[in-house]
Amino acid sequence: MHKTVSAYLSRQTLYPLIPSTEKRFRAVVVIPCHAEAESLPALLNSLSRMDMTHSDDTSIIFVLNNSICADDDVRMSNADSFKIINEYTPLLSPLSIFVIDAYTSGHELPEKDAGVGLARKIGMDAALQLFHDQAGALVCLDADCTVSADYLTALFEDGIAANIQAGCFPFFHPIAPGTPNREAIIVYEIYLRYYLAGLRYSASPHAFHTIGSTMICSPVAYAAIGGMNKRKAAEDFYFMEKLSKSHQVVQLQRGAVYPSSRVSLRVPFGTGQRVYRFLSGERDEYLLYPPALFAALRDFHLLYYHESIDPVDLPDSVAESHPDIVTFLESQGFRAAWGKIAANSKSSAQIRYQKQIWMDSFRTLKLVHYLRDHSFPMMDMKGALASFTGRADLNELEEFLLLLRKADYPAFPKILV
């Protein structure tokens, strides 16, 4: 076992794997499962239809979980889930299936921390014990998803073979005619992919999706950043943000995860919440950041990441063209922070690294929101998409979504503003 992984495990309190095994794997897929008895058959059926070429070297860990305060319906659903998993296990052979009990009496999660972050952490920590060595893939999936037939093939041949330390699978919410909540999903996916395309155009190093059911990392990378957090929501965003500070996040170009389009209020973020918000009319969802915002962000990034620019002098360089960016930087203590960073950095490589650390995914998002509130208000979705893509000939939002889906690989056309 790699020393980084060993040191990490020595600090953790692990839930035991059931049953125990001495077999070791190259890939371990961790699936939190909280009251998902209705969703599990679809997931398990999709897993059974995968190309099984690499299945003997793959294990799947289900983390059946609920809090100590869970109601009877949740507990009954988890008990049913356990039965369903056992029924499907023969169909999934030669995949090795394990279930971690974090739901029965005496094994429940503490109310304070119970949630998807802790459930992922329990499964991912346990998974570290199952690898041959550091060369492997620790994968996250959700119980309400399905996967493509080439899911494992892509993981092994494009991920593990390339020694990817951090990455993600492509994702596609079902949008076929007749799909429940179809319009809500189309609008939400456009928002996600448009934001990613905008970040790519802006030359941000943080242009990657942060969707929990698509995440991939190596065992060593996982241990090196201190593992998964215990957040009840947005655990995926903060995990990928932390991972990206040490490793480039690579998006696989095949294999796919198909997330659910159901309504859910379990957490204040993600698909379920956005579908609910769309259907309830709580706010206008047909809005996007204007392309001009990403153009301003690009101006900033090209200066910020330029090696000849002293970061301490950066506010003066952008003051005339983008005064609101300067105001934001001042609110973040930019000059003082960079004075200290520059004094403690001994090489240009350290400076480059610290630039990415300081302007991380979260601060980038905060800057986007600041520019939205002070310089570039949200605009009509179709107008923003037509300007962004240069495709005024497209009329239906679904057409724009299909274009954005294709544009994920490898880049998006230049913004027209």
DRENSENU-847765 format. One record per residue (C-alpha): residue number from 0; residue in one letter; x negated, y negated, z. Coordinates in steps of 0.001 Angstrom, whole numbers, plus 500000, padded with zeros to 6 digits. Layout:
% DRENSENU-847765
<pos->NUM code->A east->X north->Y up->Z>
...
***
This chain:
% DRENSENU-847765
<pos->0 code->M east->500000 north->500000 up->500000>
<pos->1 code->H east->498685 north->496542 up->499098>
<pos->2 code->K east->497395 north->494615 up->502108>
<pos->3 code->T east->499757 north->491681 up->501455>
<pos->4 code->V east->502751 north->494003 up->501485>
<pos->5 code->S east->501481 north->495885 up->504519>
<pos->6 code->A east->500948 north->492640 up->506462>
<pos->7 code->Y east->504431 north->491445 up->505536>
<pos->8 code->L east->506109 north->494693 up->506601>
<pos->9 code->S east->504324 north->494636 up->509943>
<pos->10 code->R east->506184 north->491428 up->510758>
<pos->11 code->Q east->509676 north->492639 up->509773>
<pos->12 code->T east->512448 north->494521 up->511558>
<pos->13 code->L east->513624 north->497011 up->508955>
<pos->14 code->Y east->516923 north->498769 up->508566>
<pos->15 code->P east->516139 north->502441 up->507852>
<pos->16 code->L east->516713 north->503914 up->504427>
<pos->17 code->I east->519379 north->506620 up->504343>
<pos->18 code->P east->518351 north->509282 up->503471>
<pos->19 code->S east->514601 north->509025 up->504017>
<pos->20 code->T east->512322 north->509935 up->501123>
<pos->21 code->E east->508668 north->510394 up->500357>
<pos->22 code->K east->509171 north->509785 up->496650>
<pos->23 code->R east->507731 north->506558 up->495234>
<pos->24 code->F east->508945 north->504379 up->492367>
<pos->25 code->R east->507927 north->501704 up->489882>
<pos->26 code->A east->511239 north->499830 up->490059>
<pos->27 code->V east->513705 north->499301 up->492892>
<pos->28 code->V east->517047 north->497561 up->492308>
<pos->29 code->V east->518689 north->496041 up->495396>
<pos->30 code->I east->522471 north->495519 up->495409>
<pos->31 code->P east->524190 north->493778 up->498357>
<pos->32 code->C east->527708 north->495108 up->498750>
<pos->33 code->H east->530300 north->493312 up->500887>
<pos->34 code->A east->533919 north->494410 up->500397>
<pos->35 code->E east->533303 north->495391 up->496774>
<pos->36 code->A east->535221 north->498672 up->496504>
<pos->37 code->E east->537269 north->497297 up->493593>
<pos->38 code->S east->534207 north->496128 up->491642>
<pos->39 code->L east->531848 north->499040 up->492230>
<pos->40 code->P east->533261 north->501543 up->489691>
<pos->41 code->A east->532614 north->499131 up->486809>
<pos->42 code->L east->529046 north->498561 up->487963>
<pos->43 code->L east->528376 north->502260 up->488533>
<pos->44 code->N east->529823 north->503174 up->485151>
<pos->45 code->S east->527534 north->500652 up->483446>
<pos->46 code->L east->524535 north->502032 up->485345>
<pos->47 code->S east->525443 north->505554 up->484230>
<pos->48 code->R east->525473 north->504403 up->480593>
<pos->49 code->M east->521953 north->502953 up->480687>
<pos->50 code->D east->519110 north->504418 up->478669>
<pos->51 code->M east->517664 north->506719 up->481332>
<pos->52 code->T east->514146 north->507013 up->479897>
<pos->53 code->H east->512665 north->505353 up->482990>
<pos->54 code->S east->515282 north->506426 up->485506>
<pos->55 code->D east->513135 north->509001 up->487297>
<pos->56 code->D east->510828 north->506155 up->488288>
<pos->57 code->T east->513679 north->503939 up->489485>
<pos->58 code->S east->515678 north->503734 up->492698>
<pos->59 code->I east->518749 north->501725 up->493592>
<pos->60 code->I east->519458 north->500507 up->497110>
<pos->61 code->F east->522997 north->499508 up->498049>
<pos->62 code->V east->523199 north->497366 up->501172>
<pos->63 code->L east->526709 north->497868 up->502524>
<pos->64 code->N east->527165 north->494974 up->504899>
<pos->65 code->N east->529555 north->492949 up->507004>
<pos->66 code->S east->529283 north->490783 up->510070>
<pos->67 code->I east->530089 north->491969 up->513555>
<pos->68 code->C east->533215 north->489779 up->513332>
<pos->69 code->A east->534463 north->491234 up->510028>
<pos->70 code->D east->538156 north->492004 up->509719>
<pos->71 code->D east->539603 north->495464 up->509076>
<pos->72 code->D east->540066 north->494909 up->505338>
<pos->73 code->V east->536370 north->494212 up->504845>
<pos->74 code->R east->535372 north->497205 up->506932>
<pos->75 code->M east->537761 north->499493 up->505061>
<pos->76 code->S east->536477 north->498253 up->501710>
<pos->77 code->N east->532893 north->498943 up->502754>
<pos->78 code->A east->533847 north->502442 up->503926>
<pos->79 code->D east->535532 north->503028 up->500563>
<pos->80 code->S east->532422 north->501697 up->498811>
<pos->81 code->F east->530300 north->504288 up->500584>
<pos->82 code->K east->532591 north->507047 up->499308>
<pos->83 code->I east->532581 north->505645 up->495774>
<pos->84 code->I east->528782 north->505463 up->495668>
<pos->85 code->N east->528529 north->509084 up->496825>
<pos->86 code->E east->531028 north->510176 up->494187>
<pos->87 code->Y east->529039 north->508487 up->491416>
<pos->88 code->T east->525577 north->509551 up->492576>
<pos->89 code->P east->525529 north->512801 up->490517>
<pos->90 code->L east->526464 north->510798 up->487402>
<pos->91 code->L east->523504 north->508490 up->487946>
<pos->92 code->S east->520885 north->511231 up->488123>
<pos->93 code->P east->517894 north->511099 up->487822>
<pos->94 code->L east->518165 north->507639 up->489377>
<pos->95 code->S east->517520 north->507840 up->493130>
<pos->96 code->I east->520349 north->506231 up->495096>
<pos->97 code->F east->520017 north->504996 up->498680>
<pos->98 code->V east->522532 north->503289 up->500956>
<pos->99 code->I east->521568 north->501052 up->503849>
<pos->100 code->D east->524202 north->500929 up->506571>
<pos->101 code->A east->524668 north->497344 up->507701>
<pos->102 code->Y east->528422 north->497678 up->508149>
<pos->103 code->T east->529410 north->500394 up->510636>
<pos->104 code->S east->529729 north->499860 up->514377>
<pos->105 code->G east->526344 north->499133 up->515875>
<pos->106 code->H east->524776 north->498297 up->512512>
<pos->107 code->E east->526705 north->495152 up->511531>
<pos->108 code->L east->524969 north->491905 up->510729>
<pos->109 code->P east->524909 north->489178 up->513400>
<pos->110 code->E east->527583 north->486566 up->512750>
<pos->111 code->K east->525038 north->483741 up->512742>
<pos->112 code->D east->523097 north->485117 up->509765>
<pos->113 code->A east->525563 north->487472 up->508059>
<pos->114 code->G east->525723 north->486757 up->504347>
<pos->115 code->V east->524203 north->487468 up->500977>
<pos->116 code->G east->520752 north->486143 up->501864>
<pos->117 code->L east->520314 north->488479 up->504811>
<pos->118 code->A east->521803 north->491405 up->502883>
<pos->119 code->R east->519350 north->490863 up->500028>
<pos->120 code->K east->516487 north->490515 up->502494>
<pos->121 code->I east->517325 north->493787 up->504257>
<pos->122 code->G east->517380 north->495659 up->500954>
<pos->123 code->M east->514305 north->493988 up->499499>
<pos->124 code->D east->512266 north->494471 up->502654>
<pos->125 code->A east->513211 north->498144 up->502722>
<pos->126 code->A east->512382 north->498464 up->499027>
<pos->127 code->L east->508761 north->497530 up->499659>
<pos->128 code->Q east->508256 north->500927 up->501285>
<pos->129 code->L east->509264 north->502761 up->498107>
<pos->130 code->F east->506684 north->501560 up->495581>
<pos->131 code->H east->503735 north->503516 up->494192>
<pos->132 code->D east->501560 north->500421 up->494471>
<pos->133 code->Q east->501724 north->496702 up->493815>
<pos->134 code->A east->502412 north->497212 up->490091>
<pos->135 code->G east->506185 north->497402 up->489978>
<pos->136 code->A east->509406 north->495433 up->489915>
<pos->137 code->L east->511694 north->494497 up->492782>
<pos->138 code->V east->515032 north->493612 up->491196>
<pos->139 code->C east->518197 north->491926 up->492456>
<pos->140 code->L east->521674 north->492774 up->491190>
<pos->141 code->D east->525179 north->492151 up->492516>
<pos->142 code->A east->527982 north->494644 up->493075>
<pos->143 code->D east->530489 north->492703 up->490959>
<pos->144 code->C east->528298 north->492746 up->487832>
<pos->145 code->T east->527715 north->495207 up->485025>
<pos->146 code->V east->524522 north->495728 up->483004>
<pos->147 code->S east->523589 north->496473 up->479415>
<pos->148 code->A east->522447 north->499870 up->478167>
<pos->149 code->D east->518885 north->498564 up->477686>
<pos->150 code->Y east->518659 north->497100 up->481201>
<pos->151 code->L east->516029 north->499570 up->482458>
<pos->152 code->T east->514235 north->499681 up->479115>
<pos->153 code->A east->513735 north->495924 up->479186>
<pos->154 code->L east->512648 north->495998 up->482823>
<pos->155 code->F east->509955 north->498617 up->482246>
<pos->156 code->E east->508758 north->497767 up->478744>
<pos->157 code->D east->508986 north->493967 up->478883>
<pos->158 code->G east->508624 north->493357 up->482619>
<pos->159 code->I east->506548 north->495975 up->484400>
<pos->160 code->A east->504333 north->496735 up->481383>
<pos->161 code->A east->503507 north->493028 up->481146>
<pos->162 code->N east->502809 north->492849 up->484901>
<pos->163 code->I east->505359 north->490070 up->485342>
<pos->164 code->Q east->505203 north->488703 up->488884>
<pos->165 code->A east->508361 north->486593 up->488691>
<pos->166 code->G east->511174 north->486690 up->486189>
<pos->167 code->C east->514840 north->487028 up->485411>
<pos->168 code->F east->517180 north->488941 up->483142>
<pos->169 code->P east->519411 north->487231 up->480590>
<pos->170 code->F east->523000 north->486856 up->481793>
<pos->171 code->F east->526275 north->486611 up->479923>
<pos->172 code->H east->529649 north->486199 up->481606>
<pos->173 code->P east->532332 north->488084 up->479654>
<pos->174 code->I east->534242 north->485620 up->477451>
<pos->175 code->A east->536121 north->487885 up->475040>
<pos->176 code->P east->539685 north->486766 up->474224>
<pos->177 code->G east->541961 north->487797 up->477058>
<pos->178 code->T east->539198 north->487644 up->479679>
<pos->179 code->P east->540584 north->486272 up->482971>
<pos->180 code->N east->539482 north->482690 up->483684>
<pos->181 code->R east->537921 north->482519 up->480236>
<pos->182 code->E east->537960 north->478723 up->479825>
<pos->183 code->A east->536547 north->478200 up->483309>
<pos->184 code->I east->533670 north->480590 up->482591>
<pos->185 code->I east->532870 north->478991 up->479237>
<pos->186 code->V east->532676 north->475549 up->480857>
<pos->187 code->Y east->530557 north->476826 up->483742>
<pos->188 code->E east->528109 north->478685 up->481517>
<pos->189 code->I east->527742 north->475617 up->479313>
<pos->190 code->Y east->526857 north->473605 up->482412>
<pos->191 code->L east->524196 north->476125 up->483497>
<pos->192 code->R east->522593 north->476548 up->480101>
<pos->193 code->Y east->522770 north->472865 up->479185>
<pos->194 code->Y east->520971 north->471942 up->482407>
<pos->195 code->L east->518264 north->474523 up->481683>
<pos->196 code->A east->517870 north->473266 up->478127>
<pos->197 code->G east->517639 north->469709 up->479455>
<pos->198 code->L east->514888 north->470688 up->481873>
<pos->199 code->R east->512989 north->472406 up->479081>
<pos->200 code->Y east->513235 north->469317 up->476929>
<pos->201 code->S east->512063 north->467179 up->479852>
<pos->202 code->A east->508834 north->469239 up->480104>
<pos->203 code->S east->509717 north->470424 up->483594>
<pos->204 code->P east->507862 north->473558 up->484756>
<pos->205 code->H east->511008 north->474527 up->486670>
<pos->206 code->A east->513163 north->475359 up->483659>
<pos->207 code->F east->514526 north->478767 up->484627>
<pos->208 code->H east->517844 north->480153 up->485805>
<pos->209 code->T east->518313 north->480814 up->489516>
<pos->210 code->I east->521063 north->483424 up->489493>
<pos->211 code->G east->520786 north->486069 up->492192>
<pos->212 code->S east->521933 north->489006 up->490083>
<pos->213 code->T east->519155 north->488415 up->487529>
<pos->214 code->M east->516053 north->487962 up->489725>
<pos->215 code->I east->512869 north->490021 up->489331>
<pos->216 code->C east->509567 north->489883 up->491207>
<pos->217 code->S east->506636 north->492126 up->492019>
<pos->218 code->P east->506325 north->493623 up->495511>
<pos->219 code->V east->503168 north->491614 up->496180>
<pos->220 code->A east->504709 north->488341 up->494982>
<pos->221 code->Y east->507708 north->488980 up->497214>
<pos->222 code->A east->505578 north->489621 up->500283>
<pos->223 code->A east->503206 north->486737 up->499551>
<pos->224 code->I east->505978 north->484128 up->499755>
<pos->225 code->G east->507435 north->485547 up->502965>
<pos->226 code->G east->510290 north->487517 up->501411>
<pos->227 code->M east->513912 north->486583 up->500915>
<pos->228 code->N east->515511 north->483884 up->503051>
<pos->229 code->K east->518654 north->484391 up->505166>
<pos->230 code->R east->520746 north->481646 up->503595>
<pos->231 code->K east->524452 north->482369 up->503262>
<pos->232 code->A east->524561 north->480480 up->499971>
<pos->233 code->A east->522034 north->479280 up->497379>
<pos->234 code->E east->519610 north->481911 up->498634>
<pos->235 code->D east->518729 north->482644 up->495002>
<pos->236 code->F east->517861 north->479009 up->494205>
<pos->237 code->Y east->515509 north->478669 up->497156>
<pos->238 code->F east->513961 north->482093 up->496616>
<pos->239 code->M east->513174 north->481417 up->492963>
<pos->240 code->E east->511949 north->477927 up->493795>
<pos->241 code->K east->509483 north->479350 up->496310>
<pos->242 code->L east->508440 north->482125 up->493940>
<pos->243 code->S east->507842 north->479645 up->491114>
<pos->244 code->K east->505314 north->477698 up->493179>
<pos->245 code->S east->502949 north->480667 up->492949>
<pos->246 code->H east->503958 north->482350 up->489687>
<pos->247 code->Q east->505350 north->481442 up->486304>
<pos->248 code->V east->508961 north->482596 up->486010>
<pos->249 code->V east->509362 north->484655 up->482825>
<pos->250 code->Q east->512774 north->485230 up->481302>
<pos->251 code->L east->513152 north->488612 up->479634>
<pos->252 code->Q east->514537 north->488471 up->476128>
<pos->253 code->R east->516525 north->491704 up->476251>
<pos->254 code->G east->518452 north->493637 up->478829>
<pos->255 code->A east->521432 north->491794 up->480231>
<pos->256 code->V east->523489 north->491233 up->483347>
<pos->257 code->Y east->527203 north->490537 up->482973>
<pos->258 code->P east->528438 north->488668 up->486078>
<pos->259 code->S east->532032 north->488715 up->487230>
<pos->260 code->S east->534361 north->485859 up->486319>
<pos->261 code->R east->536593 north->486275 up->489368>
<pos->262 code->V east->537652 north->483512 up->491749>
<pos->263 code->S east->535775 north->483576 up->495048>
<pos->264 code->L east->535420 north->481253 up->498022>
<pos->265 code->R east->532830 north->483318 up->499892>
<pos->266 code->V east->530117 north->480754 up->499238>
<pos->267 code->P east->530242 north->477094 up->498164>
<pos->268 code->F east->528128 north->477711 up->495047>
<pos->269 code->G east->528071 north->480019 up->492057>
<pos->270 code->T east->530530 north->481447 up->489590>
<pos->271 code->G east->533397 north->482236 up->491960>
<pos->272 code->Q east->533440 north->478764 up->493454>
<pos->273 code->R east->533186 north->477046 up->490078>
<pos->274 code->V east->536031 north->479139 up->488668>
<pos->275 code->Y east->538172 north->478237 up->491675>
<pos->276 code->R east->537327 north->474557 up->491308>
<pos->277 code->F east->538204 north->474638 up->487604>
<pos->278 code->L east->541529 north->476397 up->488133>
<pos->279 code->S east->542507 north->474185 up->491070>
<pos->280 code->G east->541796 north->470989 up->489144>
<pos->281 code->E east->539748 north->469778 up->492091>
<pos->282 code->R east->537527 north->467767 up->489763>
<pos->283 code->D east->536917 north->467214 up->486059>
<pos->284 code->E east->534694 north->470096 up->484956>
<pos->285 code->Y east->534456 north->468889 up->481340>
<pos->286 code->L east->531496 north->466660 up->482134>
<pos->287 code->L east->527739 north->466978 up->481617>
<pos->288 code->Y east->524647 north->464932 up->482355>
<pos->289 code->P east->524056 north->462608 up->479377>
<pos->290 code->P east->521175 north->463539 up->477057>
<pos->291 code->A east->519604 north->460144 up->477803>
<pos->292 code->L east->519048 north->461309 up->481397>
<pos->293 code->F east->516853 north->464170 up->480218>
<pos->294 code->A east->515040 north->461805 up->477856>
<pos->295 code->A east->514211 north->459571 up->480841>
<pos->296 code->L east->513144 north->462629 up->482822>
<pos->297 code->R east->510872 north->463618 up->479936>
<pos->298 code->D east->509232 north->460173 up->479919>
<pos->299 code->F east->508522 north->460602 up->483621>
<pos->300 code->H east->507226 north->464167 up->483375>
<pos->301 code->L east->504895 north->463425 up->480470>
<pos->302 code->L east->503233 north->460753 up->482587>
<pos->303 code->Y east->503401 north->462678 up->485860>
<pos->304 code->Y east->501746 north->465810 up->484470>
<pos->305 code->H east->499211 north->463970 up->482304>
<pos->306 code->E east->495723 north->464662 up->483624>
<pos->307 code->S east->494470 north->461123 up->483011>
<pos->308 code->I east->497212 north->459563 up->485160>
<pos->309 code->D east->496489 north->459078 up->488854>
<pos->310 code->P east->499773 north->460030 up->490562>
<pos->311 code->V east->499348 north->457162 up->493035>
<pos->312 code->D east->499548 north->454738 up->490106>
<pos->313 code->L east->502506 north->456499 up->488485>
<pos->314 code->P east->505265 north->454231 up->489884>
<pos->315 code->D east->503607 north->451220 up->488233>
<pos->316 code->S east->503473 north->453096 up->484915>
<pos->317 code->V east->507207 north->453787 up->484830>
<pos->318 code->A east->508458 north->450663 up->486638>
<pos->319 code->E east->509373 north->448713 up->483526>
<pos->320 code->S east->511085 north->451470 up->481533>
<pos->321 code->H east->512722 north->453392 up->484393>
<pos->322 code->P east->512991 north->451313 up->487578>
<pos->323 code->D east->515457 north->453754 up->489153>
<pos->324 code->I east->512852 north->456500 up->488974>
<pos->325 code->V east->510478 north->454248 up->490892>
<pos->326 code->T east->513139 north->453627 up->493526>
<pos->327 code->F east->513657 north->457365 up->493852>
<pos->328 code->L east->509923 north->458013 up->494194>
<pos->329 code->E east->509687 north->455384 up->496906>
<pos->330 code->S east->512587 north->456977 up->498781>
<pos->331 code->Q east->510632 north->460253 up->498716>
<pos->332 code->G east->507451 north->458711 up->500165>
<pos->333 code->F east->505619 north->459305 up->496885>
<pos->334 code->R east->502592 north->457028 up->497300>
<pos->335 code->A east->501811 north->458112 up->500853>
<pos->336 code->A east->502229 north->461795 up->499992>
<pos->337 code->W east->499965 north->461569 up->496981>
<pos->338 code->G east->497366 north->459564 up->498813>
<pos->339 code->K east->496974 north->462481 up->501229>
<pos->340 code->I east->497143 north->465121 up->498482>
<pos->341 code->A east->494469 north->463378 up->496394>
<pos->342 code->A east->492192 north->463038 up->499417>
<pos->343 code->N east->492426 north->466771 up->500127>
<pos->344 code->S east->492218 north->468079 up->496566>
<pos->345 code->K east->488742 north->468990 up->495348>
<pos->346 code->S east->489446 north->469790 up->491712>
<pos->347 code->S east->491721 north->468910 up->488809>
<pos->348 code->A east->493205 north->472409 up->489071>
<pos->349 code->Q east->494293 north->471702 up->492638>
<pos->350 code->I east->495852 north->468425 up->491525>
<pos->351 code->R east->497797 north->470199 up->488766>
<pos->352 code->Y east->499046 north->472760 up->491261>
<pos->353 code->Q east->500037 north->470120 up->493807>
<pos->354 code->K east->501948 north->468177 up->491154>
<pos->355 code->Q east->504174 north->471174 up->490537>
<pos->356 code->I east->504541 north->471825 up->494260>
<pos->357 code->W east->505552 north->468265 up->495075>
<pos->358 code->M east->507961 north->467887 up->492156>
<pos->359 code->D east->509626 north->471241 up->492821>
<pos->360 code->S east->513019 north->472492 up->491635>
<pos->361 code->F east->514888 north->470900 up->494514>
<pos->362 code->R east->513252 north->467486 up->494187>
<pos->363 code->T east->513797 north->467635 up->490419>
<pos->364 code->L east->517497 north->468280 up->491008>
<pos->365 code->K east->517603 north->465408 up->493507>
<pos->366 code->L east->516065 north->463109 up->490897>
<pos->367 code->V east->518610 north->464234 up->488302>
<pos->368 code->H east->521414 north->463459 up->490751>
<pos->369 code->Y east->519881 north->460083 up->491589>
<pos->370 code->L east->519669 north->459145 up->487906>
<pos->371 code->R east->523244 north->460350 up->487414>
<pos->372 code->D east->524462 north->458117 up->490240>
<pos->373 code->H east->522438 north->455022 up->489343>
<pos->374 code->S east->521580 north->455018 up->485632>
<pos->375 code->F east->523192 north->457741 up->483569>
<pos->376 code->P east->526757 north->458656 up->484604>
<pos->377 code->M east->528241 north->461974 up->483537>
<pos->378 code->M east->529781 north->462025 up->480086>
<pos->379 code->D east->532355 north->464021 up->478145>
<pos->380 code->M east->531145 north->467568 up->477585>
<pos->381 code->K east->531706 north->467713 up->473840>
<pos->382 code->G east->530063 north->464341 up->473281>
<pos->383 code->A east->527043 north->465304 up->475349>
<pos->384 code->L east->526696 north->468638 up->473537>
<pos->385 code->A east->527053 north->467095 up->470091>
<pos->386 code->S east->524355 north->464515 up->470897>
<pos->387 code->F east->522091 north->467034 up->472589>
<pos->388 code->T east->522211 north->469637 up->469836>
<pos->389 code->G east->522712 north->467429 up->466822>
<pos->390 code->R east->525676 north->469636 up->465886>
<pos->391 code->A east->528673 north->467358 up->465599>
<pos->392 code->D east->530225 north->469935 up->463262>
<pos->393 code->L east->531060 north->472243 up->466171>
<pos->394 code->N east->534506 north->471744 up->467674>
<pos->395 code->E east->535192 north->474523 up->470125>
<pos->396 code->L east->533369 north->474756 up->473446>
<pos->397 code->E east->532865 north->478448 up->472789>
<pos->398 code->E east->530845 north->477537 up->469677>
<pos->399 code->F east->528578 north->475333 up->471757>
<pos->400 code->L east->528193 north->478063 up->474359>
<pos->401 code->L east->527119 north->480612 up->471762>
<pos->402 code->L east->524569 north->478108 up->470474>
<pos->403 code->L east->523267 north->477506 up->473995>
<pos->404 code->R east->523020 north->481230 up->474647>
<pos->405 code->K east->520843 north->481662 up->471578>
<pos->406 code->A east->518786 north->478634 up->472539>
<pos->407 code->D east->517622 north->480223 up->475780>
<pos->408 code->Y east->514917 north->481973 up->473738>
<pos->409 code->P east->512430 north->480465 up->473451>
<pos->410 code->A east->513359 north->476766 up->473383>
<pos->411 code->F east->516106 north->474323 up->472548>
<pos->412 code->P east->516273 north->471840 up->469635>
<pos->413 code->K east->515061 north->468338 up->470273>
<pos->414 code->I east->517549 north->466017 up->471962>
<pos->415 code->L east->519061 north->463389 up->469673>
<pos->416 code->V east->519715 north->460154 up->471566>
***
